[in-house]
Amino acid sequence: MADPKFEIQMLHDRVMVRPEKESGERRSSGGIVIPATAEQSNRLVWGEVCGVGHNVRTVKVGDMVLYHDEDQYQVEVQGEQYLVMRERDLHAVANERPEYGTGLYL
């Protein structure tokens, strides 16, 4: 008999995020190449929301969110890494039609 498949449902105010793949080195706006080994302790990163709990109010599945990747819970599902965090740990949301924006676009 095959293993049963279970659907993952986030609880309360939890959000499941798939981190963006890092390409290693990156470039500054001035064109300087920054190696992947450079210290990035206070850097926020973008990820895609893959699941939300029933008490989450400001994000939905498919939104891009900005968060700090340290001190988050990691989980592996079908060989892919995800982060589980509280909604309050998110710093910004980028979606197609924001109500109040900064005027900046991804």
C-alpha positions in Angstrom: 0.0 0.0 0.0 1.3 3.5 -0.9 2.1 6.1 1.7 -0.9 8.4 2.3 -0.5 12.0 1.2 -1.4 14.8 3.7 -2.3 18.4 2.9 -0.5 20.9 5.1 -2.7 23.5 6.8 -1.0 26.3 8.7 -2.5 27.1 12.2 -3.3 30.4 13.9 -1.0 33.3 12.7 1.6 31.1 11.1 3.0 31.6 7.6 4.9 29.2 5.5 7.5 30.8 3.2 9.6 29.4 0.4 12.9 31.4 0.4 14.1 32.8 -2.9 17.1 30.9 -4.3 20.3 32.8 -3.8 22.6 33.0 -6.8 25.7 33.3 -4.6 27.5 36.5 -5.5 25.5 39.7 -6.1 26.2 43.1 -7.5 25.8 46.5 -5.8 24.1 49.3 -7.6 27.5 50.7 -8.5 28.5 47.4 -10.2 30.8 46.1 -7.5 30.7 42.3 -7.2 30.0 41.1 -3.6 31.0 37.5 -3.0 28.6 34.9 -1.6 30.9 34.6 1.5 30.4 38.2 2.5 28.9 38.8 6.0 25.2 39.5 5.7 24.0 39.3 9.3 21.4 42.1 9.2 20.2 41.4 5.7 16.5 40.9 5.0 15.5 38.5 2.2 12.5 37.9 0.0 10.4 34.8 -0.1 7.1 33.5 -1.5 4.1 32.7 0.8 3.1 29.1 0.3 0.6 28.7 3.2 -1.2 30.9 5.8 -3.1 30.1 9.0 -6.7 31.2 9.5 -5.8 34.2 11.7 -3.4 35.7 9.2 -4.8 39.0 7.9 -2.3 40.9 5.7 -0.8 38.2 3.4 -2.1 35.5 1.1 -0.6 32.6 -0.8 1.5 33.9 -3.7 2.6 37.2 -2.1 6.3 38.0 -1.8 7.3 38.9 1.7 10.4 40.4 3.3 11.8 38.8 6.4 14.9 38.1 8.4 15.9 34.5 7.7 17.7 33.8 11.0 15.8 32.5 14.1 13.1 31.0 11.9 11.9 27.4 11.9 12.9 25.4 8.9 11.0 22.4 7.5 11.7 20.2 4.5 8.7 19.0 2.5 9.2 16.8 -0.6 12.9 17.8 -0.8 12.2 21.6 -0.7 13.1 23.9 2.2 10.4 26.2 3.7 10.4 28.5 6.7 7.6 28.7 9.2 7.1 32.0 11.1 4.5 34.2 12.7 2.8 36.9 10.6 4.3 39.6 12.9 7.9 38.5 11.9 7.3 39.7 8.3 8.6 43.2 7.5 6.9 43.9 4.1 4.6 42.4 1.5 4.8 42.8 -2.2 1.6 41.9 -4.1 0.0 42.9 -7.4 -2.5 45.4 -5.9 -1.4 46.8 -2.5 -3.8 49.1 -0.7 -1.0 51.4 0.6 2.3 51.3 -1.1 5.7 52.9 -1.0 5.8 53.7 -4.7 8.6 51.1 -5.1 8.2 48.0 -7.3 10.1 44.7 -7.5 
